[in-house]
Amino acid sequence: MSTIAIADIQRTSAPAVRTRLRLTRRGRFVITTLAAIPLLIVVALAVLNGGQASAGNTSGTTHFDTVTIQPGETLWQLAEETAPNADPRDFVQDVVSLNALNSSALQAGEQIAIPTKYTNGQ
């Protein structure tokens, strides 16, 4: 009798029903958002940490040659004397920028720093 009961159970059991998973529009949005959150966090951290200056053991001191301006001397004349092979316009602009001058006008006795690229054999 046990063999008949097992056979009856096998005949009466229903076949397994397969359900197909269907994602709705809202479901796709939720899954996409959850997948994108870690990526957005990584990008945000990279952007925030990217602008930090790194500490090093390099010295921050820079040495410049200085020139004392003589009466009537101009930056153009100084360019021709100090860096004869360089374009005087570039020299004047670099000296004005380096010394934070408001103009290219000079006063006698004024100490002017000269960029090292013009004093090292150019």
Phi and psi in degrees as GROMACS dihedral restraints (atoms count N, CA, C in turn):
[ dihedral_restraints ]
;  ai    aj    ak    al  type     phi  dphi    fc
    3     4     5     6     1   -68.8    20    10
    4     5     6     7     1   -30.7    20    10
    6     7     8     9     1   -71.0    20    10
    7     8     9    10     1   -33.9    20    10
    9    10    11    12     1   -71.2    20    10
   10    11    12    13     1   -39.8    20    10
   12    13    14    15     1   -64.0    20    10
   13    14    15    16     1   -38.4    20    10
   15    16    17    18     1   -67.9    20    10
   16    17    18    19     1   -40.2    20    10
   18    19    20    21     1   -64.5    20    10
   19    20    21    22     1   -39.8    20    10
   21    22    23    24     1   -65.4    20    10
   22    23    24    25     1   -38.4    20    10
   24    25    26    27     1   -65.9    20    10
   25    26    27    28     1   -39.8    20    10
   27    28    29    30     1   -67.3    20    10
   28    29    30    31     1   -36.1    20    10
   30    31    32    33     1   -73.2    20    10
   31    32    33    34     1   -33.5    20    10
   33    34    35    36     1   -87.7    20    10
   34    35    36    37     1   -15.0    20    10
   36    37    38    39     1   -73.5    20    10
   37    38    39    40     1   138.5    20    10
   39    40    41    42     1   -80.6    20    10
   40    41    42    43     1   147.7    20    10
   42    43    44    45     1   -65.0    20    10
   43    44    45    46     1   152.3    20    10
   45    46    47    48     1   -63.8    20    10
   46    47    48    49     1   133.2    20    10
   48    49    50    51     1   -94.1    20    10
   49    50    51    52     1   125.9    20    10
   51    52    53    54     1   -98.7    20    10
   52    53    54    55     1   125.3    20    10
   54    55    56    57     1  -105.7    20    10
   55    56    57    58     1   140.8    20    10
   57    58    59    60     1   -95.7    20    10
   58    59    60    61     1   131.4    20    10
   60    61    62    63     1   -78.3    20    10
   61    62    63    64     1   126.3    20    10
   63    64    65    66     1  -121.4    20    10
   64    65    66    67     1   124.4    20    10
   66    67    68    69     1   -93.0    20    10
   67    68    69    70     1   131.0    20    10
   69    70    71    72     1   -83.4    20    10
   70    71    72    73     1   174.0    20    10
   72    73    74    75     1   -60.6    20    10
   73    74    75    76     1   -41.9    20    10
   75    76    77    78     1   -64.8    20    10
   76    77    78    79     1   -38.8    20    10
   78    79    80    81     1   -65.6    20    10
   79    80    81    82     1   -42.4    20    10
   81    82    83    84     1   -62.5    20    10
   82    83    84    85     1   -39.1    20    10
   84    85    86    87     1   -63.4    20    10
   85    86    87    88     1   -43.4    20    10
   87    88    89    90     1   -64.6    20    10
   88    89    90    91     1   -45.5    20    10
   90    91    92    93     1   -65.2    20    10
   91    92    93    94     1   -42.6    20    10
   93    94    95    96     1   -62.9    20    10
   94    95    96    97     1   -42.4    20    10
   96    97    98    99     1   -64.0    20    10
   97    98    99   100     1   -44.2    20    10
   99   100   101   102     1   -65.4    20    10
  100   101   102   103     1   -33.4    20    10
  102   103   104   105     1   -74.9    20    10
  103   104   105   106     1   -30.1    20    10
  105   106   107   108     1   -83.6    20    10
  106   107   108   109     1   -22.5    20    10
  108   109   110   111     1   -58.4    20    10
  109   110   111   112     1   -48.5    20    10
  111   112   113   114     1   -61.4    20    10
  112   113   114   115     1   -37.5    20    10
  114   115   116   117     1   -64.1    20    10
  115   116   117   118     1   -42.9    20    10
  117   118   119   120     1   -64.4    20    10
  118   119   120   121     1   -36.9    20    10
  120   121   122   123     1   -65.0    20    10
  121   122   123   124     1   -43.3    20    10
  123   124   125   126     1   -63.1    20    10
  124   125   126   127     1   -44.1    20    10
  126   127   128   129     1   -64.2    20    10
  127   128   129   130     1   -42.9    20    10
  129   130   131   132     1   -62.7    20    10
  130   131   132   133     1   -41.5    20    10
  132   133   134   135     1   -66.0    20    10
  133   134   135   136     1   -38.4    20    10
  135   136   137   138     1   -65.4    20    10
  136   137   138   139     1   -40.1    20    10
  138   139   140   141     1   -67.4    20    10
  139   140   141   142     1   -43.4    20    10
  141   142   143   144     1   -68.0    20    10
  142   143   144   145     1   -35.4    20    10
  144   145   146   147     1   -88.3    20    10
  145   146   147   148     1   -14.1    20    10
  147   148   149   150     1   -68.7    20    10
  148   149   150   151     1   -25.2    20    10
  150   151   152   153     1   -91.0    20    10
  151   152   153   154     1     2.1    20    10
  153   154   155   156     1   -78.2    20    10
  154   155   156   157     1   142.1    20    10
  156   157   158   159     1   -81.9    20    10
  157   158   159   160     1   141.7    20    10
  159   160   161   162     1   -95.0    20    10
  160   161   162   163     1   138.9    20    10
  162   163   164   165     1   -81.5    20    10
  163   164   165   166     1   135.2    20    10
  165   166   167   168     1  -135.1    20    10
  166   167   168   169     1   176.1    20    10
  168   169   170   171     1  -105.4    20    10
  169   170   171   172     1    29.8    20    10
  171   172   173   174     1   -90.1    20    10
  172   173   174   175     1   144.5    20    10
  174   175   176   177     1   -75.0    20    10
  175   176   177   178     1   142.2    20    10
  177   178   179   180     1   -93.7    20    10
  178   179   180   181     1     3.4    20    10
  180   181   182   183     1   -87.7    20    10
  181   182   183   184     1   137.4    20    10
  183   184   185   186     1  -126.4    20    10
  184   185   186   187     1   136.3    20    10
  186   187   188   189     1  -102.9    20    10
  187   188   189   190     1   134.6    20    10
  189   190   191   192     1  -125.2    20    10
  190   191   192   193     1   149.7    20    10
  192   193   194   195     1   -79.7    20    10
  193   194   195   196     1   142.4    20    10
  195   196   197   198     1  -116.3    20    10
  196   197   198   199     1   151.4    20    10
  198   199   200   201     1  -128.5    20    10
  199   200   201   202     1   137.5    20    10
  201   202   203   204     1   -93.0    20    10
  202   203   204   205     1   125.7    20    10
  204   205   206   207     1   -74.7    20    10
  205   206   207   208     1   131.4    20    10
  207   208   209   210     1   -89.3    20    10
  208   209   210   211     1   158.4    20    10
  210   211   212   213     1   -57.3    20    10
  211   212   213   214     1   129.9    20    10
  213   214   215   216     1    80.8    20    10
  214   215   216   217     1    -0.5    20    10
  216   217   218   219     1   -79.4    20    10
  217   218   219   220     1   141.2    20    10
  219   220   221   222     1  -114.2    20    10
  220   221   222   223     1   165.5    20    10
  222   223   224   225     1   -64.6    20    10
  223   224   225   226     1   -32.9    20    10
  225   226   227   228     1   -64.1    20    10
  226   227   228   229     1   -43.7    20    10
  228   229   230   231     1   -65.2    20    10
  229   230   231   232     1   -39.9    20    10
  231   232   233   234     1   -62.6    20    10
  232   233   234   235     1   -37.7    20    10
  234   235   236   237     1   -64.5    20    10
  235   236   237   238     1   -43.7    20    10
  237   238   239   240     1   -66.4    20    10
  238   239   240   241     1   -33.5    20    10
  240   241   242   243     1   -78.7    20    10
  241   242   243   244     1   -44.3    20    10
  243   244   245   246     1   -80.8    20    10
  244   245   246   247     1   -42.4    20    10
  246   247   248   249     1  -132.5    20    10
  247   248   249   250     1    75.5    20    10
  249   250   251   252     1   -65.4    20    10
  250   251   252   253     1   -24.1    20    10
  252   253   254   255     1   -89.7    20    10
  253   254   255   256     1    -6.7    20    10
  255   256   257   258     1   -96.4    20    10
  256   257   258   259     1   158.4    20    10
  258   259   260   261     1   -69.0    20    10
  259   260   261   262     1   122.6    20    10
  261   262   263   264     1   -60.5    20    10
  262   263   264   265     1   -31.1    20    10
  264   265   266   267     1   -64.4    20    10
  265   266   267   268     1   -41.6    20    10
  267   268   269   270     1   -65.7    20    10
  268   269   270   271     1   -41.7    20    10
  270   271   272   273     1   -60.1    20    10
  271   272   273   274     1   -49.0    20    10
  273   274   275   276     1   -60.3    20    10
  274   275   276   277     1   -45.0    20    10
  276   277   278   279     1   -63.3    20    10
  277   278   279   280     1   -42.6    20    10
  279   280   281   282     1   -65.6    20    10
  280   281   282   283     1   -39.5    20    10
  282   283   284   285     1   -68.2    20    10
  283   284   285   286     1   -42.2    20    10
  285   286   287   288     1   -61.5    20    10
  286   287   288   289     1   -43.2    20    10
  288   289   290   291     1   -67.3    20    10
  289   290   291   292     1   -44.5    20    10
  291   292   293   294     1   -63.9    20    10
  292   293   294   295     1   -39.2    20    10
  294   295   296   297     1   -93.6    20    10
  295   296   297   298     1     2.2    20    10
  297   298   299   300     1    53.3    20    10
  298   299   300   301     1    47.8    20    10
  300   301   302   303     1   -83.9    20    10
  301   302   303   304     1   145.0    20    10
  303   304   305   306     1   -75.6    20    10
  304   305   306   307     1   -27.6    20    10
  306   307   308   309     1  -151.4    20    10
  307   308   309   310     1  -176.8    20    10
  309   310   311   312     1   -91.2    20    10
  310   311   312   313     1     5.2    20    10
  312   313   314   315     1   -73.0    20    10
  313   314   315   316     1   136.7    20    10
  315   316   317   318     1  -121.7    20    10
  316   317   318   319     1   158.0    20    10
  318   319   320   321     1  -114.7    20    10
  319   320   321   322     1   145.1    20    10
  321   322   323   324     1   -62.0    20    10
  322   323   324   325     1   136.0    20    10
  324   325   326   327     1    89.3    20    10
  325   326   327   328     1    -7.3    20    10
  327   328   329   330     1   -70.6    20    10
  328   329   330   331     1   139.3    20    10
  330   331   332   333     1   -92.9    20    10
  331   332   333   334     1   123.4    20    10
  333   334   335   336     1  -118.9    20    10
  334   335   336   337     1   131.2    20    10
  336   337   338   339     1   -82.6    20    10
  337   338   339   340     1   138.1    20    10
  339   340   341   342     1  -110.5    20    10
  340   341   342   343     1   128.7    20    10
  342   343   344   345     1   -57.3    20    10
  343   344   345   346     1   141.5    20    10
  345   346   347   348     1   -64.6    20    10
  346   347   348   349     1   -23.5    20    10
  348   349   350   351     1   -67.2    20    10
  349   350   351   352     1   -18.8    20    10
  351   352   353   354     1   -95.0    20    10
  352   353   354   355     1   -15.7    20    10
  354   355   356   357     1  -101.5    20    10
  355   356   357   358     1    -8.4    20    10
  357   358   359   360     1  -100.2    20    10
  358   359   360   361     1    54.6    20    10
  360   361   362   363     1    79.4    20    10
  361   362   363   364     1    25.2    20    10
